[in-house]
């Protein structure tokens, strides 16, 4: 290994990262996802989507332009390199948070925390 230095690139403080084809997406704790087409610069933009304010982003993964993120209140997907996000609901238990992912082509494998049914 050659000695290398780590440099801060802007004000983004990622907890997890995933690379799309043309961008780098960064998930935060607390909340929000940012993306950059030039991650070595300070040009980071907040991604669009209906995220719960302050909900931590625990896990991210990508393949091609598809990026997935596990947020405290659910799983989100982006098909444009992390720029915009929508909540993934089809086939998922209500209230399940994604904590790990593996993306192979268009198939997404997810490790979930499934909320136990509440008893009255």
N, C-alpha and C positions, 0 to 999 in steps of 0.2 A: 504494500500500500504506500502510495505517496501521501505525504502530509497534505491535507486539504482543510480549508477553512469553511465554516458555516457562516452564511450571511443572512441577516434578516431582510426579507423582501416585503416591504410595506408594513401596514399595521395589522394584517391578518394573523391571527393566532390559532392555527389549526390543531384540532384534536385528532382528526383522521384526514387522509388524502386519497384521491382517486384521479387517474388521468384518463381523459377522453382522448379522441383523436387529435383535437386541436387545442385542448385546454387542460388546466389542472383545476380540480374542484377541491375545496377545503371545507370540512365540516367543523363546527365550533361547539364548545361547551362553555357558556350556555348558548344554545340556539344559533340558527342561521347557517346558510351555506353560501360561500363566496366562490367565484370562478375567475380565472385569468387566462388569457391567451398568451401572455408574456409574464410567467410567474417569477422571473428573475428581476422584474421591475417592480414598481409599487402600484401597478395598474390592476387592482382587484376590484371586482364588482359584486354586489350582493345579488344572489340568484333570486328569481321570482318564484313564488309558490305560496301556498297557504299553510305555512308552518306555524305550529303553536309557539307563541313568543317564549323564548328562554328554554325551549325543549332541547336537550343535548343531542348532538349527532354522534352516535356510538360507533357506527361502522359504515364503510363505503367500499364499493368495488365497481369495476368498469370492464367493458369490452366494446371496442369500436366507439361509436357515439353514445352507447347506452351506459348510464351511470346509475347506480342504486345507492340509497342511503337509509340506514336504520336510525330513526329518530325516536325519542321516548314514546311518542303517541302513535307510531306506526311506521310503515315503509313507504318511501317515496322513490319515484323513478324519473329520470331525465333522458330524453332521446336526442338532445342537442348539446352534448358534451358538458352538461351540468349548468347550463344557462337558465333553464326553466324547469320546474318540478311539478309533478302531480302525485297525489296519494294513490298507492296501489291497494286496491280493496278486493279484487276478484280472487276467490279461493283462499283468502286469509282469515283467520279468526279475528273477531272484533277486539280491538285493544292490544293486538300483538305488536311487540316492538322487535325490529330486526337487530340482532347483535353480531351476526357474521354472515358473509356472503361469498359465493363463488359464482362467477359469470362465465359461461362457456357459450359463445355465439349468442343466440337469442334465449338460451335457457338460464334461469336464475335459480340457484340453490340458496336457501336462507335458513339460518339458525334463528329461532324465535324464542322470545319470552312470552308465554301465553298467559294472559290474565285469568286467574281462577274465577269461576262463577261466584258472584256474591250472594250470600244467603240472607234472607230477611228475618 
